[in-house]
């Protein structure tokens, strides 16, 4: 028996903006916010990627090898990084320190994800290495709320500031 699989690739609403990875502005297109998620659990990263991308607001890159996370951040240039703390070989704190030491990435917001704390501790306003954190397992609405609170005001202004850093003049 053949099965038909239906997938929505574009918004159904006539006025909905369409955005392609890397697009900035354009003719009424909304911009995708770039999220890097680093966690050694591939099932977790893939589920988060699918659910965040389904909102139509995020382009998500998964990285399951903490030793490659810094290089992935350099190549992907995320607007925000979701970073697990406990991973084999390199922990999230080491990855965060390496990202913070890079002049081109140092202002990228990082949200730690960890099973080492309770939800109450996560909601207390405490930080880990100066970064907010969420207790695992985290709900997608809670994750989206945290992402939106910590993203730069607009990725377009983030893009423009990067252009200025590289000597371009914008008027």
N, C-alpha and C positions, 0 to 999 in steps of 0.2 A: 504494500500500500504506500503510495506517495503522500508525503505530508507537505503542506504549504507553510512556509515560514514567512510571517509578515514582520517587517522591520521598518521603523520610522527613521529615515535618514535626514529629513528636512522637517521643519516645523509645519504643522497643518494650517496655522493661522495665516491669513493673507498678509497681515502687517508685520509678522514676526521677522526679526532680523536673522540673517543667515551669516554665520561666521566660519571662516576656514582657519586652521592653525596658522598662527603667525600674522593674521590680518590685523591691521590697525586702522580703525576708522572705516574709510571707504564710503560707499553710497548707502548710508543708513545701516550698515552692518554693525552688530554688536561685537564687542571684542571678547575673545576667549581668554580667561585668566589661566595662567600656566602654573600647575601644581606638580611638584615632584614628591612622590611618596616613597620612602625608604623603609623597608621592613623585610626581614629574612623569610617571612611567611608569604609565599607567592599567592596562596589562596586569598589572604587578606588584602594584599595590594591590588589584586585583580578585581575583587569585589568592590573595593573602594573606588577604583578607577571607573568601573562600569557605572556605578551609582552616581558618582560626581559628574561624569560626562553626560549621563542621561538628563541632567538638569539643563544642559545646553549652555552653561556658563563657564565650564572648565575644560581645559585640555590637560590630561594627566599622564605623566610618565612614571612607570613603575621601575623601581630598582630594588632587587632582592639581594644584592651583594654589597654590604657596607663598604668594602674596600674600593668599590667602583663608584660610590655615591658622589664623591667630590667631582670626579670627572664627568659624571652625568649632569651634575649641577652646572658645571662650566659649559657644557655643550648645550643644554636645554634652556638655561637662563630662566629658571622659574620665578614667578611672582611670589611664591610661598613654598616652603618645604615642610612636609609632614615626616617626622623622623622618629623611628622606634629607638628606644634607649638600649635595650638588651639585645645584642646580636652577636653571632660568633665572629671571632677574629678582631673586629673593630667595633667598639660600641658607639652609640649615637652621640655621646659627649665628645668623643674624638672627631667624629665627622663634623659636628657643629663647630668645633674649634678650628678645623681646617678651612671650613667655609668662611668663618668670621675673619680669618687671617688673609683672605683673598680680597684685595681692594674692589674687585668687580662684583663680588658676591656678598660682601660683609653687611650690606643693608637689607639682604633678603630675609624676610621674617621666617622664623623656624618655630613650629609647634611640635613639641615632643609628644609621642604617644607611648604610654607605658602601662604595664599590668602591675607595676610595683607600688602603685598608690591606689587609694580608694577614691570613689567619686567625690566624697566630701573633701578630701585633701585637694583634689583637682579644682574644685569650686571655691577653695579658700582664697584664691588670689596669689598663692605662692608661685614662685618660678623655679625652674631648674636651670642653672647656669644663665640666669637672666631671661629665660624663654618660658612662655606659657606651656602648660602641658595638659593633656587629657588622659583620663583613666580608660584603659581598655577593659572590656569591649566598649567602643563608643558608638552611639547611634549616629546615623547619617545626618539627621537634622541638627544634632549637637555639633557635629563636625563642621557642617556648612556654616553654622552660626560662628564658630571659632575662626574659620577661614575668613569669613567676611569681616569680622572684627579686627583681624590682624593683617589683612591685605593692605598694600599702599592705597591711598585714596582712589586713584585710578591707574590702571596699568598704562594708559596713554601718557599720563604725566611721568610715570616710571620710565617709559620708553623715551620720552623727550629728555629727561634728565640724563639718561644713558647717552643720547645723541650729543648733548652738550659736553659730557665728559670726554667724548671723542673728538672734540673740536668743531663740530658742526654748528652753524649759526642758524637759529630758528627765529622767525619774526612773526 
